[in-house]
Amino acid sequence: MLDKLNRFLQKFMPFMTPLAVLLGITFADQLHNLVFIVPWLFAFMTFSGSLGSSFSDLKKVILHPLPIIICLVLLHLVMPAAAYGTGRLFFPEDAYTRTGLILSFVIPTGITSLVWVTLYKGKTFLTLCIILVDTMIAPFAVPFILHLFAGASVEMNAADMMGGLLWMIVLPSIAGMAANQLSKGAAPKKLNPYLSPFSKIGIGVVVAINSSAIAPYLKTLSSKLWGIAAAVLILSITAYLLGFLAGRVMKEETAGIISLTYNSGMRNISAGAVLAIAYFPAPVAVPVIMGMLFQQILAASAGTLLNRMNHQQREMPVTKAV
């Protein structure tokens, strides 16, 4: 029963987040009062997503660190700089929107990227390592880089933000890895069939609740809102392309390119929304919520394109030298 539900939810993922945003806006008055449970839900989702990792995975990172380093540079320097430039160019008088754009592209890589990498036969170990390392540095990297690019234009409590990231991401990740390590790999096999479907449902619930908090800013389809949506979409596509190109330049095999594409393109957007709602004025969350609308749809589109390219490469005739 739960296995069937999990498979259905996995196929439904591209449509879940847009539907959750719509529900959040429609039932804003009822859902807005549930904002306090979001960090708890997110901690549960992080624990569930981290069960497949172990502390021994960290040792393997040291042997081949270049793809991980390149991905982290794209995630926390290149894309935040691109978001900063986009904000300065198109929203020069709107500090909240600029900060929201930067926040959207400074948060850690998405844990759900593992779902897509597994689905399209990418290098799951590489993805796990990127998620693991990025998760551990997030409480320090996110506030620092936000301050670097956003500066004093928007007031933020970096210490509280670090505490929120530790509670929502780092501690549940350590708990998940410890469960895997201590059980010698038995924990994910026993727990994932029960936790995975509820973790996916949790994504929809978190998105709906966070959307309800900024419903007044999303109900009016102004030209500015369309502009924010376009900026987030273009930046998101750019992130996928940079990950793909990085894999090509490093001459990674197909599985490695798939992993880098998803880990560069996908963000822990739910965590970004939680941070935006908790530590910033509500308008800062608008670009982040826009990112939620596109993330799973772009992930599905990227998988289709990668599949098509790989299929074409396999069908290319091999010419032998005479």
N, C-alpha and C positions, 0 to 999 in steps of 0.2 A: 504493500500500500504506500508506504513512505518512499520506496524506491521509484514507484510510478509518479508520485507527486514531484519528486526531485527532478526526474527526467523532463516532466512537463514544464516545471519552473525554469529549467535550464534553457529550453527552447523558447520560453516566453520572455526571457531576460531583456531582449532588445525593446520590448513593448512595455515592460514593467515600470521603468522609471518615468517615461512620459505620462503613463496612466496614473502613477502615484502623485506626480506633480499636479495633474488635473484634479485628483481627489483631494489633495491638500488645499488647493485654492477653493474648491467647491464647499468643503466642510471645514473651512479655516477656524470658525468660532469654536467648534467642538475639539478639533485636533490641537489647536494652539496651547491648550492647557496641559498637553502631554509632553511638552518639550523637555521636562525634567527627566523622562525615562530614556531619552535618546543616548546619552553617554553609556548607560547600562546595556542597551541593545547593541551599541557599537562594540563594546568590550566583548560581548558574547560572540558577535560575528568575527572579530579578530581572533579570538581563541579558537573558534571552529576552523578558520582559514589557516591557522598556524600549526594545526595538528600534524600536517604533513612534513614539517621541518623538524630538524634536530640540531643539537649543539655541534655534533660532529660535522654537519654541513659547513660550518664556519671554517673548518680546517681546509676544506677543498677550495674555498674562495682564494686563499693565499697562493695556491698553485697557478691559477689562471685569473688574475684580477682585472685585466685590461677591459673586457666587455662590461664588467660591473662599474669600473671607474668611468668609462665613457658614458654609460647610461646615467650615472649619478650627475655627471657634468651637464648632460642634456636636461635632466629633470630639475636641477637646482641652480643652474647658472644660465644656460642658453635660453630655455623657455621662459623663466622669470624675466630675463632681459628683454626678450621679444614681447612679453606681455606689458612690461614697463614702457617700451617704445610705442606699442600700439595704443596704450592708454594716453600717453603724452600727445600722440598725433591726433587721435580722434575724440578724446575726452579731456582736453587741457584744463577745463574749469571744474571738473568733477572729481574731487579727491576720493570719494567713496567708490565710484566705479573703477578708478585706476587701481585702488587697493584691492578691490574684489577680483579684478583681472589677474593681478600679481598673485594673490592668494590661491586662485584657481590653478596656477601653474607653478606653485612652489611646494604644495603638499606632496606627501610621498606617493610612490607608484601604487596603483590599485591592487588590493588583494584579489579582487575578482579577475585580474589579468591571468591568474593561474588557471581559472576555469577555461578561458579562451585558448591559452597556450596548450593546455591538455587536449582540448577539443580539436585543434588544428595540428597536433603532433609536433609542437615546438620542444625546445630543450627545457623541460620542467625544472631540472636541477638549477639551471642558470636563473630562471625566473624566481625560484624559491630563495636563492642567494641574494638576488637584487632586492626582493621584498624584505628579506631578513635584515640586510645591512641598512637599507633605506629607513626601515621602521626604527632601528636603533638610533640612527643619527637625527631622526625627524624632530624630537623635542628641542634639539639645539640648532639645527639647520633652519627650520621654518621661521622661528622668531627672528633669528639673525638676518636671514636673507630678506624677510619682510621689512625689517627696519632699514636694511641697506637700500632697498628700492623705494619703499613707501616713505621712509624717513619719519618726520614729525607731522606729515600731512594728516594722519589719522591717529588718534590716541589708541594705544594698545597696551595691555598688561602682559608683557613677555613671560614673566614668572608664572602667572596663572595659566597661560597658554601651554607652557612646557609641562605643567602639572596635568593639564587636560590630555595632552598627547601621551604622557607616561601612563595615565590611567586607561585611556581608550585603546592604545596601540601596544606600547612596550610591555607593560605587565601582563596583559592577556597573551601576547606573543611568547613571552618567557614561559608562562604557564602551559601553553600548548606544546611548546618544544620540550619542556620538562616531562609532560605526560607521554609524549612520543618516546623520548630517550629512556625514561624509567621503565616503560612497558616493553621496550625493545621492539618498537614498531607495531605493537598490538593495538594501542589506543585508537589510531585513526581508523583501523579496520572495524573496530567495535563501535566507535562513537559516530563516525562520519555518516553512516546510513540514517542515524537519528537526528544529527545536528544539521546536516547540509540543507535539507528542505526548509527548516526553520531559519537558518542563516540567510537563505535567499529571500524568504518572506520578510525577514528583518530589514533587508535593503529597501524593500518597498515601503515598509512602515516608517523607517527613518526619513526617506525622501518625502513622504506625504506630510509628516509632522514638520519637517524643516520648511517645506513649501508653504505650509499654513502660516508660519511666522512672518513670511514676507508677502503674503497674498495681496495686500493693498498695492504693492509695487508691481505685481504681475497682472492684475485684473485689467489695467488700462494698456492696450496695445499701442503705445506711442511710438513715434519714429525713433526716439532714443532707445527704447526697449528692443526694437528691431536691430538697431545699430550694435547694441551690446551682444545680442544673439549672433549676429554676423561675425563680430570680432572673436567671440569665443569659439565659434565653429571653425573659422580660418586658422586660429591658433592651435586648435585641437588636431586638425588635419596636418598642420605643419609638424606637430610633435610626432605623429605616426610616421610621416615621411622621413624625418631626421633619424628616427630609430632604425627604419628600414635601410637608409643610406649608410648609416654607421656600420650596420652589419655587413653590407656589401663592401665597404671600404676595408674593413678588417678581414674580409674574405672568410666570414663565418659560413658554416654549412647552413642548409635551409632551415634546420631546426633552430639554430642560433639566431638567424635573421628573424624568424617568427617571434622568438622570445623578446629580442630587442625592440621589435616593432611595437609589440603590445605593452612592454614595460615602459617604453618612452611615451607612448600615446595615452595610456590609461592612468588615471589618478585615483587616489583614495578620496573621491569626491564627497562621499558622505561625511568623512572626517572634516573636510574643508567646510562643508555646510555647518557642521556642529561648531567649529571654531568661529565661523563668521557670525552665527547667531549668538554665541556665548560671549564673544570678546570684542565685537565691533557693532557700530550702528547698523540697523537692518538693511539699508541700501547696499552695503558691502556684500551681502549674501546674494544679490541678484545675479551677478555673473557666475557665481558658483552653482546656483540652481540651474542656470542656463546650461552649464556644463553637464549637469545630470540628464538633461533632456537629450543630449547628443551622445553621451558616452557609450551606452550599450549598442545604439544604432551604428555608430562609427566602428565599434569593435566587430560587429557582425559583417559590416561592409569590408573592413580590412581583411577579415578571414576569407571572404569570397574572392577578393582580388589576389591574395597570396596563394590561394588554392589554384586559381586560374593561371597565374604566372608559373607556378610549379608544374602544373599539368602541361603547359606549353613547352617548358624546358625539357620535360621527360620525352615529349614527342619530337623534339628537334633531331633531325638525322645526324648521325655521327659520321664524319668523313675521315677516311683513313689515308694517310700519306703513302704514296706509291714510291 
